[in-house]
Amino acid sequence: MAATGEEAAAMDSICKAPAPPTDLKLTAEPEHRRDEATNDATEDPKAKRPSNNNDGGVETAEEATEPAEPDINELCRDMFDKMSVFLQGELTATCEDYKLLENMNKLTSLKYMEMKDISINISRNLQDLNQKYASLQPYLDQINQIEEQVTALEQAAYKLDTYSKKLERIMM
């Protein structure tokens, strides 16, 4: 349904820039007449009161009118500007977070590389120790055999000692 008449005029007034708000102004009469020419295009003529006083030095008061609606285009532009600043801040913060994560990942990667080098060195040293142990194994086996022989010899010495003590008692 299309708007006609007063409705169409009201819709047109929404799209157009409203007149700047007028406040209570106290001005001298000659300045008031000078301002009339510039304000006629933007102010409602019904809002003015005719002045009955024609003295040049007497101030007159104008009736205060309601401020006009703010321009929707200006409000939208302001909203988009503020939203742009907000989103830019959010994206900047996100980019900074990703840069921090990237730096942390690089440092972690370097630490893992160091740990890998350390583990390779430990593995190499362990292999060297295993080879040395293997080369010493025959000597260790000989030591074990000598220990077994010493233990056997010791037991034989104890038996001989007890036997000699028995003989001594018998002879006496």
TIBA-406846 format. One line per 10 residues: number of its first residue (from 0); for each residue x, y, z of C-alpha. Coordinates in nm, 2 decimals, decimal comma, padded with zeros to 4 digits. Layout:
% residues N
NUM) X Y Z  ... .
% end
This chain:
% residues 172
0) 00,00 00,00 00,00  00,16 00,33 -00,11  00,16 00,63 00,12  -00,04 00,93 -00,01  -00,08 01,29 00,10  00,03 01,36 00,46  00,18 01,02 00,50  00,40 01,07 00,20  00,51 01,41 00,32  00,59 01,26 00,66 .
10) 00,80 00,99 00,50  00,99 01,24 00,29  01,07 01,45 00,60  01,23 01,14 00,76  01,46 01,10 00,46  01,56 01,47 00,44  01,81 01,63 00,68  01,62 01,80 00,96  01,65 02,16 01,06  01,91 02,23 01,33 .
20) 01,75 02,27 01,67  01,66 02,62 01,78  01,70 02,72 02,14  01,59 03,02 02,34  01,79 03,31 02,20  01,82 03,66 02,34  01,94 03,89 02,07  01,92 04,26 02,00  01,65 04,37 01,75  01,88 04,46 01,45 .
30) 02,07 04,13 01,47  01,73 03,95 01,48  01,63 04,11 01,15  01,97 04,01 00,99  01,93 03,65 01,11  01,57 03,63 00,98  01,68 03,61 00,62  01,91 03,31 00,69  01,68 03,13 00,93  01,36 03,16 00,72 .
40) 01,47 02,86 00,51  01,53 02,64 00,82  01,29 02,75 01,09  00,91 02,72 01,10  00,76 03,07 01,07  00,48 02,98 01,32  00,74 02,92 01,59  00,84 03,29 01,59  00,65 03,55 01,78  00,61 03,89 01,62 .
50) 00,78 04,16 01,82  00,57 04,45 01,93  00,87 04,65 02,06  01,06 04,84 01,80  01,34 04,97 02,02  01,68 04,91 01,87  01,85 04,84 02,21  01,59 04,61 02,37  01,64 04,23 02,36  01,36 04,00 02,26 .
60) 01,30 03,64 02,34  01,20 03,37 02,09  00,99 03,07 02,17  01,19 02,76 02,22  01,10 02,48 01,97  01,17 02,11 02,01  01,49 01,99 01,86  01,45 01,81 01,53  01,51 01,44 01,49  01,88 01,35 01,43 .
70) 01,96 01,25 01,08  01,93 00,88 01,03  02,21 00,87 00,77  02,44 01,05 01,01  02,35 00,81 01,29  02,41 00,51 01,06  02,74 00,65 00,95  02,84 00,71 01,32  02,73 00,35 01,41  02,93 00,20 01,12 .
80) 03,23 00,41 01,21  03,21 00,29 01,57  03,14 -00,07 01,47  03,44 -00,05 01,23  03,67 00,07 01,52  03,53 -00,21 01,74  03,58 -00,48 01,48  03,93 -00,35 01,39  04,02 -00,36 01,76  03,89 -00,72 01,79 .
90) 04,08 -00,83 01,48  04,39 -00,66 01,60  04,36 -00,84 01,93  04,30 -01,17 01,75  04,61 -01,11 01,53  04,82 -01,03 01,83  04,70 -01,35 01,99  04,79 -01,55 01,68  05,13 -01,38 01,67  05,19 -01,48 02,03 .
100) 05,08 -01,84 01,96  05,31 -01,84 01,66  05,61 -01,72 01,87  05,52 -01,98 02,14  05,51 -02,25 01,88  05,85 -02,15 01,74  06,00 -02,15 02,09  05,84 -02,49 02,17  05,98 -02,63 01,84  06,33 -02,50 01,93 .
110) 06,30 -02,66 02,28  06,19 -02,99 02,12  06,49 -02,97 01,88  06,72 -02,92 02,17  06,56 -03,22 02,36  06,59 -03,43 02,04  06,97 -03,34 02,02  07,01 -03,43 02,39  06,82 -03,76 02,35  07,04 -03,85 02,04 .
120) 07,35 -03,78 02,25  07,22 -03,99 02,54  07,14 -04,27 02,30  07,49 -04,25 02,15  07,65 -04,25 02,50  07,43 -04,55 02,60  07,55 -04,75 02,29  07,91 -04,67 02,38  07,85 -04,79 02,74  07,69 -05,11 02,61 .
130) 07,99 -05,17 02,38  08,23 -05,11 02,67  08,03 -05,34 02,90  08,03 -05,61 02,62  08,41 -05,58 02,59  08,45 -05,61 02,97  08,21 -05,90 03,00  08,49 -06,17 02,97  08,68 -06,01 03,25  08,36 -05,99 03,46 .
140) 08,30 -06,36 03,40  08,66 -06,43 03,52  08,60 -06,23 03,83  08,28 -06,43 03,90  08,47 -06,75 03,86  08,75 -06,64 04,09  08,49 -06,54 04,35  08,33 -06,88 04,33  08,67 -07,05 04,37  08,76 -06,83 04,66 .
150) 08,43 -06,91 04,83  08,49 -07,28 04,77  08,85 -07,25 04,90  08,72 -07,06 05,21  08,48 -07,34 05,29  08,75 -07,59 05,25  08,97 -07,39 05,49  08,69 -07,39 05,75  08,65 -07,76 05,72  09,02 -07,81 05,75 .
160) 09,03 -07,58 06,05  08,75 -07,77 06,23  08,91 -08,11 06,14  09,25 -07,99 06,28  09,08 -07,87 06,60  08,92 -08,22 06,64  09,26 -08,39 06,59  09,42 -08,16 06,84  09,16 -08,25 07,10  09,21 -08,61 07,03 .
170) 09,58 -08,59 07,07  09,58 -08,42 07,38 .
% end
